Amino acid sequence: MTEPAATPNQRPVILCVDDEPSILSALRRLFRAHGFQVLAAESGQAGLDLLDTEAIDLVISDMRMPHMDGVVFLEHVRQRKPDILRLLLTGYADIASITGAINRGEIYRYIAKPWDDNDIILTVQDALDRSALVKEKKRLEALVLAQNEELKTINASLEVKVQARTADLKQANDKLKANFLTSIKMFTALIELRDQRLAGHTRRVADTARRLAHAMAMDNKQVQEVFVAGLLHAIGMVGFDDELLHTPVARMTPRQLEQYRKHPQRAEELLMPLAELKSTVEIIGAQLERFDGTGYPAGTAGKHIGLGARILAIASDYDSLQIGLLEPRKLSSQEAQDLIRQRRGHYYDPHVVDAFLDIYRDLDPTEPIAPLATTRNVASKELAAGMVLAQDLTSPTGLLLLTAGYVLDDAVIHKIASFERSIGARLTATIWVGEPPADT
């Protein structure tokens, strides 16, 4: 049996309401033996009084009580504290009363007297687990909303200033491109919020894929398509349950593997309405294909797999191996490279593997991937108007603040300083030295 759902420092609190002291004593002994805190009340009014003074997670009420029956009591509970779960305890086969409790008190479930100890414990635990999931969902939704509002505050004045400077069609197109990439990064951040291992994963995969695309002599349009595919490659996992999301691929059951292998197809379905991403979607859809034809979903082999997908497979696996998404143990950068080398010609295109190893041979594996052109890191106090970001500017928790390619001005620099004061931490920006490359 699982442990009772509770906050880290407090056990769940159950309020039992019944006019029979013997029933209350039996319930108190049963629930305390299973790790719950128990409050008892011998009338509906006494239960409501406790409701006003105690933090209660779940209420169990008898149906037949003098002065205030279970239906009326649970209706009051719903009106005062709608988030508290409500169970009805009844020894009567009274369908009308149970219907009233469901309609007026909106009970979660009813329990018949005499009860089975195991059944009532399982019912209570199931109710508390469900409540915990609902509360966590609300917490995450509030967190995302707060982060969006924070982004709006930081970008509000900047948007007006940039649009005011737009003098020709090229500047307008550049702005549209930047906003598009920002939307993509914000969307992929929703997946990363569910698993701390995923923080920054899509951006690292996109950077690696872009470096490989340049090394394979792809043109600027194709490089951009591969980069966007890296940002969106995990979007098909948005529907995974927590167990599947947290299970390394090497430890997945056959059923879980079947679900996992469908995530590229799910991504294709999600992105199908965006006609401008057609080539990117094709890359994402083929990311699990293998060079020897043993991959998914079509078993396509060799050069029949698009070059972008062959690149994305290596970029994604390289980072996934290091953060524990594929194997039970997190691999070092060197171990991940060695494994990719071993799978050369089987999982991966030999030419792309060679290009990948050439890129990383002379790099310190502990350092983040550097941009393709000359850059330098600048403390926030050294920022100046006119500097261009070479990498996304993020908060210490991974919140996206400004996207790569953003041109800083005095107003934005002031907002960055204000944000630093609010979180009590210093930010470091990576900026271009000289003229930024044309494809950034």
VOGU-3710 file (C-alpha; in Angstrom, 3 decimals, decimal comma):
1> mtepaatpnq> 0,000/0,000/0,000  1,275/3,473/-0,846  1,986/6,025/1,859  -0,682/8,677/2,482  -0,428/11,719/0,258  0,785/14,664/2,318  2,869/17,741/2,355  6,559/17,187/3,283  6,040/18,243/6,929  2,420/17,259/7,662
11> rpvilcvdde> 0,308/14,138/7,488  -3,143/14,320/5,858  -5,889/15,493/8,216  -9,236/13,668/8,161  -12,370/15,038/9,868  -14,835/12,302/10,921  -18,402/13,426/11,780  -20,838/10,976/13,390  -23,265/11,177/16,289  -22,182/7,736/17,571
21> psilsalrrl> -18,993/7,925/19,708  -18,218/4,255/19,060  -18,107/4,870/15,315  -15,828/7,853/15,802  -13,496/5,813/18,020  -13,307/3,016/15,459  -12,525/5,436/12,646  -9,940/7,259/14,766  -8,085/4,012/15,564  -8,192/2,823/11,958
31> frahgfqvla> -6,904/6,005/10,342  -4,270/6,778/12,964  -2,864/3,277/12,500  -2,304/4,151/8,827  -0,502/7,423/9,446  -3,335/9,927/9,197  -4,229/12,729/11,581  -7,846/12,441/12,742  -10,271/15,065/14,062  -13,701/14,010/15,322
41> aesgqagldl> -17,030/15,788/15,716  -20,291/14,366/17,081  -22,549/16,714/15,108  -22,637/18,621/11,862  -22,330/21,978/13,617  -19,294/20,805/15,583  -17,758/19,665/12,302  -18,360/23,067/10,736  -16,745/24,764/13,737  -13,618/22,626/13,260
51> ldteaidlvi> -13,677/23,457/9,561  -13,191/27,137/10,406  -10,168/26,559/12,656  -8,309/23,528/11,281  -6,544/22,696/8,002  -8,506/19,662/6,802  -7,845/17,549/3,716  -10,853/15,198/3,730  -14,245/14,906/5,490  -16,133/11,683/6,222
61> sdmrmphmdg> -19,687/12,254/7,417  -22,412/9,885/8,609  -25,703/10,133/6,704  -28,180/9,967/9,586  -27,498/12,539/12,321  -29,904/14,659/14,426  -30,340/18,399/13,785  -28,142/18,373/10,651  -27,919/15,268/8,465  -24,977/14,313/6,283
71> vvflehvrqr> -26,423/15,852/3,095  -26,887/19,283/4,697  -23,517/19,133/6,453  -21,596/18,167/3,289  -23,408/20,880/1,345  -22,134/23,431/3,883  -18,630/21,981/3,581  -18,759/22,324/-0,201  -19,895/25,937/0,036  -17,260/26,943/2,603
81> kpdilrlllt> -14,280/24,847/1,507  -14,894/23,417/-2,005  -11,370/21,974/-2,257  -11,898/19,627/0,712  -12,826/16,109/-0,423  -16,129/14,770/0,894  -17,123/11,144/1,634  -20,514/9,901/2,861  -20,821/7,092/5,420  -24,224/5,425/5,422
91> gyadiasitg> -25,736/2,285/6,859  -28,986/2,667/4,980  -29,891/1,656/1,458  -31,376/5,088/0,917  -30,869/5,969/-2,742  -32,665/9,301/-2,410  -30,329/10,417/0,398  -27,228/9,332/-1,491  -28,505/11,151/-4,582  -28,983/14,287/-2,501
101> ainrgeiyry> -25,452/14,011/-1,149  -24,093/13,661/-4,663  -26,121/16,555/-6,075  -25,944/18,980/-3,149  -22,770/17,984/-1,320  -20,943/16,819/-4,456  -19,415/13,907/-2,573  -16,432/12,051/-3,984  -17,747/8,617/-2,945  -20,043/6,946/-0,401
111> iakpwddndi> -19,090/4,109/1,981  -21,574/1,586/3,322  -21,738/0,485/6,952  -20,370/-1,861/8,115  -17,227/-1,017/6,202  -14,235/-3,146/5,270  -11,068/-1,603/6,773  -8,962/-2,175/3,654  -11,662/-0,795/1,373  -12,145/2,419/3,339
121> iltvqdaldr> -8,373/3,012/3,597  -7,983/2,500/-0,156  -10,927/4,811/-0,842  -9,488/7,566/1,350  -5,997/7,173/-0,126  -7,394/7,306/-3,673  -9,314/10,474/-2,831  -6,240/12,158/-1,316  -4,062/11,169/-4,281  -6,614/12,650/-6,659
131> salvkekkrl> -6,752/15,854/-4,631  -2,940/16,099/-4,665  -2,909/15,805/-8,468  -5,537/18,533/-8,827  -3,605/20,848/-6,495  -0,342/20,218/-8,374  -2,050/20,950/-11,691  -3,342/24,274/-10,330  0,098/25,097/-8,963  1,780/24,475/-12,320
141> ealvlaqnee> -0,865/26,483/-14,179  -0,366/29,383/-11,781  3,413/29,111/-12,204  3,184/29,241/-15,997  0,789/32,188/-15,788  3,121/34,058/-13,434  6,103/33,418/-15,703  4,191/34,652/-18,732  3,240/37,804/-16,879  6,873/38,279/-15,885
151> lktinaslev> 7,930/37,963/-19,518  5,269/40,451/-20,573  6,559/42,958/-18,019  10,170/42,600/-19,167  9,332/42,807/-22,865  6,551/45,427/-22,777  8,617/48,546/-23,434  11,049/46,667/-25,671  8,355/45,598/-28,119  7,238/49,203/-28,626
161> kvqartadlk> 10,784/50,459/-29,168  11,744/47,732/-31,651  8,589/48,222/-33,704  9,173/51,978/-33,764  12,626/51,409/-35,310  11,353/49,097/-38,034  12,235/50,991/-41,214  12,113/48,359/-43,973  10,807/44,906/-44,862  13,984/43,105/-43,762
171> qandklkanf> 13,681/44,408/-40,197  10,001/43,394/-40,100  10,863/39,869/-41,296  13,676/39,590/-38,727  11,264/40,564/-35,955  8,706/38,002/-37,123  11,355/35,296/-37,135  12,510/36,218/-33,608  8,953/36,151/-32,241  8,320/32,791/-33,895
181> ltsikmftal> 11,379/31,232/-32,266  10,455/32,780/-28,914  7,003/31,189/-29,098  8,551/27,830/-29,900  10,976/28,054/-26,965  8,223/29,098/-24,575  6,054/26,192/-25,710  8,813/23,614/-25,315  9,518/25,051/-21,848  6,118/23,702/-20,727
191> ielrdqrlag> 7,406/20,142/-21,170  10,665/20,956/-19,383  8,716/22,222/-16,351  7,471/18,682/-15,678  10,930/17,123/-15,251  13,941/19,017/-13,869  16,253/16,833/-15,985  14,778/18,444/-19,094  15,749/22,012/-18,141  17,593/23,459/-21,159
201> htrrvadtar> 17,473/20,117/-23,005  15,735/21,366/-26,154  18,026/24,402/-26,492  21,141/22,225/-26,154  19,814/19,755/-28,719  18,977/22,629/-31,097  22,476/24,150/-30,711  24,178/20,804/-31,368  21,935/20,150/-34,372  22,720/23,595/-35,809
211> rlahamamdn> 26,470/23,017/-35,456  26,154/19,657/-37,198  24,032/21,150/-39,986  26,747/23,746/-40,647  29,408/21,022/-40,599  27,402/19,009/-43,160  27,337/22,078/-45,481  23,575/22,585/-45,359  22,339/25,971/-46,595  21,026/28,643/-44,214
221> kqvqevfvag> 17,364/27,687/-44,706  18,088/24,019/-43,976  20,215/24,929/-40,940  17,278/26,935/-39,560  14,900/24,014/-40,177  17,205/21,634/-38,292  17,579/24,154/-35,446  13,789/24,525/-35,058  13,411/20,728/-35,230  15,812/20,518/-32,278
231> llhaigmvgf> 13,677/22,964/-30,289  10,479/21,031/-31,043  11,758/17,445/-31,151  10,213/16,535/-27,752  6,836/18,196/-28,284  5,182/14,817/-28,872  5,949/13,881/-25,249  3,559/16,542/-23,936  0,915/13,883/-23,300  3,185/11,439/-21,455
241> ddellhtpva> 2,148/10,585/-17,907  4,687/11,247/-15,136  5,760/7,607/-14,881  6,581/7,362/-18,581  8,270/10,778/-18,627  10,566/9,846/-15,728  11,464/6,315/-16,966  14,758/5,983/-18,934  14,171/4,357/-22,336  16,427/1,421/-21,414
251> rmtprqleqy> 14,093/0,522/-18,526  10,750/0,991/-20,274  8,295/-1,875/-20,435  7,115/-3,030/-23,887  3,911/-1,031/-23,390  5,856/2,092/-22,440  8,233/1,644/-25,394  5,269/1,458/-27,724  3,982/4,779/-26,368  7,441/6,378/-26,434
261> rkhpqraeel> 8,072/5,409/-30,063  4,908/7,186/-31,118  5,989/10,621/-29,851  7,448/11,733/-33,253  4,144/10,862/-34,953  2,246/12,730/-32,236  4,481/15,739/-32,880  3,648/15,571/-36,591  -0,056/15,619/-35,746  0,332/18,583/-33,379
271> lmplaelkst> 2,362/20,653/-35,853  0,454/19,709/-39,003  -1,562/22,983/-39,114  1,683/25,020/-39,406  2,363/24,754/-43,123  5,588/26,803/-42,870  7,072/24,060/-40,660  6,512/21,254/-43,173  10,216/20,437/-43,612  10,869/20,759/-39,880
281> veiigaqler> 7,974/18,417/-39,096  9,401/15,803/-41,472  12,716/15,958/-39,584  10,972/15,498/-36,234  8,829/12,635/-37,533  11,886/10,623/-38,599  14,105/11,270/-35,553  13,784/7,664/-34,275  14,652/6,052/-37,621  17,977/4,176/-37,590
291> fdgtgypagt> 20,619/4,093/-40,302  20,453/0,279/-40,470  16,656/0,297/-40,909  15,736/-0,890/-37,395  14,120/2,364/-36,291  10,597/3,777/-36,095  8,016/4,354/-37,399  8,745/3,215/-40,962  12,067/1,322/-40,667  13,610/3,656/-43,257
301> agkhiglgar> 17,332/3,029/-43,807  20,487/4,860/-44,935  20,271/7,962/-47,089  16,523/7,450/-47,476  16,300/9,069/-44,046  16,474/12,841/-44,477  19,803/14,427/-43,516  18,075/16,672/-40,981  16,620/13,639/-39,167  20,009/11,881/-39,199
311> ilaiasdyds> 21,505/14,977/-37,576  18,699/15,348/-35,034  19,043/11,698/-33,930  22,653/12,264/-32,847  22,039/15,711/-31,313  19,083/14,453/-29,269  20,735/11,210/-28,116  23,972/12,994/-27,146  22,207/15,266/-24,654  19,674/12,615/-23,562
321> lqiglleprk> 22,475/10,213/-22,635  24,037/12,855/-20,382  20,841/13,726/-18,487  19,531/10,190/-17,962  16,669/10,072/-20,480  17,972/7,035/-22,376  20,060/5,079/-19,859  19,491/4,550/-16,102  22,851/6,195/-15,406  23,823/9,677/-16,590
331> lssqeaqdli> 26,773/9,389/-18,973  29,627/11,852/-19,109  30,177/13,829/-22,303  33,040/11,507/-23,273  31,011/8,357/-22,533  28,145/9,671/-24,661  30,565/10,361/-27,535  32,042/6,866/-27,210  28,584/5,269/-27,355  27,650/7,276/-30,448
341> rqrrghyydp> 30,946/6,187/-32,032  30,120/2,521/-31,270  26,740/2,876/-32,977  28,278/4,414/-36,104  26,720/2,729/-39,143  24,019/1,056/-37,054  21,960/3,761/-35,359  23,676/6,734/-36,963  24,938/7,908/-40,356  28,766/7,360/-40,362
351> hvvdafldiy> 29,393/10,723/-42,071  27,318/12,626/-39,524  29,032/10,767/-36,669  32,436/11,765/-38,070  31,351/15,415/-38,295  29,997/15,249/-34,741  33,241/13,797/-33,354  35,299/16,408/-35,231  33,280/19,185/-33,579  33,699/17,821/-30,055
361> rdldptepia> 37,243/16,462/-30,243  38,850/19,780/-29,244  36,125/21,019/-26,902  36,087/20,866/-23,103  33,068/18,587/-22,449  32,259/20,462/-19,247  31,719/23,741/-21,102  28,403/24,628/-22,820  28,290/24,626/-26,595  29,664/27,910/-27,886
371> plattrnvas> 27,983/29,781/-30,731  29,500/29,526/-34,180  30,986/33,005/-34,312  32,985/35,156/-31,883  31,164/35,904/-28,643  31,948/36,932/-25,094  30,200/36,714/-21,737  29,225/40,027/-20,152  27,985/40,731/-16,621  24,746/42,690/-16,503
381> kelaagmvla> 26,488/45,818/-15,177  28,670/45,840/-18,321  25,772/45,676/-20,797  25,388/48,599/-23,160  22,754/49,723/-25,649  23,289/48,246/-29,093  24,754/44,912/-27,909  23,186/41,845/-29,559  22,497/38,644/-27,614  24,274/35,600/-29,048
391> qdltsptgll> 22,374/33,169/-26,800  19,022/33,175/-25,035  19,123/35,056/-21,734  17,553/32,873/-19,023  16,968/33,147/-15,288  18,767/30,793/-12,844  15,646/28,584/-12,886  15,650/28,326/-16,705  12,946/30,944/-17,373  13,404/32,479/-20,826
401> lltagyvldd> 13,862/36,257/-20,512  15,166/37,378/-23,927  15,915/35,406/-27,086  19,155/35,199/-29,046  19,456/38,012/-31,578  17,824/40,605/-29,337  19,292/44,129/-29,620  19,635/45,633/-26,139  18,685/49,204/-25,271  18,805/51,251/-22,057
411> avihkiasfe> 15,219/50,386/-21,046  15,810/46,644/-21,308  19,137/46,859/-19,476  17,378/48,701/-16,663  14,713/45,974/-16,496  17,404/43,276/-16,367  18,986/45,049/-13,383  15,601/45,311/-11,668  14,959/41,615/-12,254  18,346/40,758/-10,707
421> rsigarltat> 17,460/42,706/-7,577  14,118/40,945/-7,298  15,672/37,442/-7,380  18,879/38,280/-5,518  21,147/36,821/-8,228  23,396/38,069/-11,031  22,824/37,290/-14,719  25,476/36,870/-17,395  24,664/37,535/-21,062  26,510/36,130/-24,076
431> iwvgeppadt> 26,789/38,812/-26,770  28,157/38,962/-30,290  31,506/40,640/-30,819  31,288/42,614/-34,032  28,540/42,045/-36,612  26,311/39,016/-35,815  26,233/36,276/-38,489  23,459/36,630/-41,040  21,745/33,345/-40,113  21,292/34,024/-36,394
//
